[in-house]
Amino acid sequence: MEIPYTISTRPDTGLWNAKVGIWLFLASEVMLFGGLFSAYIFLRLDALPGEWPHGLLNVPVGAMNTAILIISSVTVVLAWAALKMRRYRAYWWYMLVTILCGIIFLVVKLTYEWPQKFEHYGAKLKPEALAKYEKYLGNERRTEKGLEPRVEITGHLENHEALADPNIKEFEIGLDPVYVEPNNPANDRPHFFYVPPTDHVAKIDKEDVERNTSFGPWHNQYFATYFTITGLHGLHVLGGVLVFTYMWLPVSKKVYQRNPEHLANRVEVSGLFWHFVDLIWIFVFPLFYLL
Amino acid sequence: MDASTSAAAHHESHEHHGEHEHHELGWWRKYVFSTDHKVIGIWYGVCGLLFLFFGFSLMMMMRFQLAYPGHAMPVIGGVLSKIFGPGTMDGGKMAPEFYNSLGAMHGTIMIFLGVVPVAFAAFGNFVVPLQIGAPDMTFPKVNAASFWAFFVGAAVMVASFFVPGGAAKSGWTSYTPLADIADKGPHYHLIWNGQTMWILGFIFLITSSLLGAVNFITTIIQLRAKGLTWMRLPFFVWTQFVTAFLLLLAFPPLEAALVMQFMDRVAGTSFFLPTGLVVNGAAVHISGGGSPLLWQHLFWFLGHPEVYVLILPAFGIVAEIIANNSRKPLWGYKSLVFSVLVIGFLSFIVWAHHMWLTGMGSTVSAFFQTTTLLISIPSVIVLSAFFISLWGGSIRFTVPMLWATAFLPMFGIGGLTGIPLAFNSADLYLHDTYYVIAHFHYIVAPGTIFGLFAGVYYWYPKATGRMMNEFWSKVHFWPSLICMNVIFLPMFLQGMLGMHRRWYDGGQGWTIGNEHVWGLSGFQWNTPISWAAWTMGLAQIPFIINFFWSIKHGKKVDDNPWEATTLEWTAPNRPPHGNFVITPVAYRGPYEYSLPGREKDFTMQNEPVEETERTRRRPEPETVLA
């Protein structure tokens, strides 16, 4: 028994099966990420003034990752076109580049972007204690200028033991540059390039602090959505890389030798998926890095 | 079989190919890990029916607690206590937490492990390819993956009863923040606890329905037989088509919500946890800023289309059976098709009518109230078309027809009692009472499940080559019909008296000084309802025995025992891998019953249109005048 239209098109619909299938699958994916992005919108709209942080991610690195994904989207099309022209060698190289781009993206995410967040701490201050730390926050000037207040002090936590030990009464935080010069107009907007925490250590009474946690998903709604959405996106990238690897390995060359169109179709549908994953990132990048 | 190897077989030789099919599939590949849509459909059906009975059993246990609160359950109480472990049925008495688990899991199991697998996956898998004249689904392996994802999800759900603390207990809707903080703490495992396993099981079920939905839609678009145009599709195929779209598009937002609830429970996020949340008198150490309402929106964005996922396949089954047994074309085929399309579309924009009590504001309420009432229009068109189809027919009261005709008034009651709930002012009073329970159970239990039984009795001969025993089918039918009504009709009264759906003691304390209806107070009605529920449990025994006994001992029948017109009846009984002996071609619509001037009163879709028929169909002007 054979299923019709696995490779050739059905005349009245003009489509082969997997192409219908992948578009339906992508429609479902749109709804999945749509649910998460709508959560982002509602949580951000609900956030109190000053509670949605800005400028905590490394924009050049994010931009590089964006470029990498876009390049891989181009190379996967070139790979498909090479198959259509029956140039297997070229296909092999383009596919390799695509796979490597996907891997680089994941490596950057997992070895640099995510771990860096877990080393960064933010002490959210109790509302009544904000005035006490005015020299770090610069809220008087911000109120005058109509800017959102600063409600937490972030940087590198120098005394980790303070988190667990009730006898230590203060947190020592190696401040992020913003809190060293809170009234410098240059700090009103997030920096494009990443600036590491300074050597300037501030001592903050534990009693004045509501919560002091690292920038994990537990830190605030921004990081919760950031890790959830980029995590799910990362899983999609991983899935794409695995599928592409399968199509790049010798096992798929046999498919090509039997019927090149079959492999071309497979590359086409997985390429469509890859473009979708790329498109999601095109939304993720501005939402988390820029806005 | 791999698509590439099938291509290979094609390239080599055709004779060799056939041999390949019959000899290489071992028993396991043929009957268990099969990629054949019929085998998968039957697996789905058997698992789904078992889960329906399992979910119903959970409710039968709860009904004891409601009728006799605080009493030890006789005979089986001790056994249940052994099965479910300490803290559940100690001394045969049901613990409140266990009652909550049973309630949450009854809903989850009945809907997601029972009705959807049977209505959509089982009937869709078994019947749709046959009805459209296809050899199989477009993606047989994906189809098998869908079933096994379902299997894993179901296993996780069932296993959650046996982890410390028991299964999920925050209602089948798992409203936050309650569900976020349930089953958490020093006595619970981070992952292997009831609520988290509920989430994980659900993610597998969603994967399963996603794979199924993609497959169904693609199959219907791509593999229709030659000549089977869209308006020649049997109505059942249309309902499955729309249902697949609902599953495809409505489930993912819930999956997003589940991922977020999982993060809340495991990674310490606060998606659904508001600032200043206090649990057991102590502030919780969370970042806060989350929105419990967000969960409700995402949940009901699935939840409402899900209602139509449950009912549309039943519409389809009932339509097939009514046309077949009234020996008349289905009345208003086109309006039926457009009605289900409109229902499908509107079902995505009515969800907030489940949330009237959250205080959404009058503008939003007015919008959702309007769309909710609008969706009753196509629903009424469907039901009216079914009733009119009966009009003037030569009705055969076969067993499937009994269930199908019972479906009509039962669904009618369920639908009409939903209208007061659509109005937010009326709903403020009725919300979360037994009235709501009665309303949706009339739609899903004597509605959908009757439709499913109708379908089982109707297509059973195609799957097995034998008929189910008619006498025992009627012994199944009549008590089920009576018991359903004894169970759910009084619940309307209980609800209007103000009985809350989640009361563990069935409203025992609240009965004091309460008014009586038909001689019993709201609380006292619990007893007859419970007895009816247990009787209905007994009434399923003839079905279970009949179902298995008839596989070997039922009356043998030919390929078209109901004298039906659609393509599945042109395939041999117990269709082989690949389904059809001769690839079918459709020449006419799906319900050509009682065509004038024909010997028999049914004309199958694959019978070519004869020359005489053409002329009769376009009568000359003078014949009309004469």
Chai-1 contact restraints between the chains, C-beta under 6 A:
chainA,res_idxA,chainB,res_idxB,connection_type,confidence,min_distance_angstrom,max_distance_angstrom,comment,restraint_id
A,M1,B,P135,contact,1.0,0.0,6.0,A-B,restraint_1
A,M1,B,H577,contact,1.0,0.0,6.0,A-B,restraint_2
A,M1,B,G578,contact,1.0,0.0,6.0,A-B,restraint_3
A,E2,B,S6,contact,1.0,0.0,6.0,A-B,restraint_4
A,I3,B,D136,contact,1.0,0.0,6.0,A-B,restraint_5
A,Y5,B,Q222,contact,1.0,0.0,6.0,A-B,restraint_6
A,T6,B,A3,contact,1.0,0.0,6.0,A-B,restraint_7
A,R10,B,Q222,contact,1.0,0.0,6.0,A-B,restraint_8
A,N17,B,T138,contact,1.0,0.0,6.0,A-B,restraint_9
A,N17,B,T218,contact,1.0,0.0,6.0,A-B,restraint_10
A,N17,B,Q222,contact,1.0,0.0,6.0,A-B,restraint_11
A,V20,B,T218,contact,1.0,0.0,6.0,A-B,restraint_12
A,V20,B,I221,contact,1.0,0.0,6.0,A-B,restraint_13
A,G21,B,V214,contact,1.0,0.0,6.0,A-B,restraint_14
A,G21,B,T218,contact,1.0,0.0,6.0,A-B,restraint_15
A,L24,B,V214,contact,1.0,0.0,6.0,A-B,restraint_16
A,L24,B,I217,contact,1.0,0.0,6.0,A-B,restraint_17
A,F25,B,V214,contact,1.0,0.0,6.0,A-B,restraint_18
A,S28,B,L210,contact,1.0,0.0,6.0,A-B,restraint_19
A,S28,B,L248,contact,1.0,0.0,6.0,A-B,restraint_20
A,S28,B,P252,contact,1.0,0.0,6.0,A-B,restraint_21
A,M31,B,L249,contact,1.0,0.0,6.0,A-B,restraint_22
A,M31,B,P252,contact,1.0,0.0,6.0,A-B,restraint_23
A,M31,B,P253,contact,1.0,0.0,6.0,A-B,restraint_24
A,L32,B,P252,contact,1.0,0.0,6.0,A-B,restraint_25
A,L32,B,E255,contact,1.0,0.0,6.0,A-B,restraint_26
A,L32,B,A256,contact,1.0,0.0,6.0,A-B,restraint_27
A,G35,B,P253,contact,1.0,0.0,6.0,A-B,restraint_28
A,G35,B,A256,contact,1.0,0.0,6.0,A-B,restraint_29
A,G35,B,L298,contact,1.0,0.0,6.0,A-B,restraint_30
A,L36,B,A256,contact,1.0,0.0,6.0,A-B,restraint_31
A,A39,B,L294,contact,1.0,0.0,6.0,A-B,restraint_32
A,F42,B,L294,contact,1.0,0.0,6.0,A-B,restraint_33
A,D46,B,S291,contact,1.0,0.0,6.0,A-B,restraint_34
A,P217,B,A267,contact,1.0,0.0,6.0,A-B,restraint_35
A,P217,B,T269,contact,1.0,0.0,6.0,A-B,restraint_36
A,W218,B,G268,contact,1.0,0.0,6.0,A-B,restraint_37
A,N220,B,S287,contact,1.0,0.0,6.0,A-B,restraint_38
A,Q221,B,G289,contact,1.0,0.0,6.0,A-B,restraint_39
A,A224,B,T269,contact,1.0,0.0,6.0,A-B,restraint_40
A,A224,B,F271,contact,1.0,0.0,6.0,A-B,restraint_41
A,T228,B,M263,contact,1.0,0.0,6.0,A-B,restraint_42
A,V255,B,S4,contact,1.0,0.0,6.0,A-B,restraint_43
A,R258,B,A7,contact,1.0,0.0,6.0,A-B,restraint_44
A,R258,B,A8,contact,1.0,0.0,6.0,A-B,restraint_45
A,N259,B,A7,contact,1.0,0.0,6.0,A-B,restraint_46
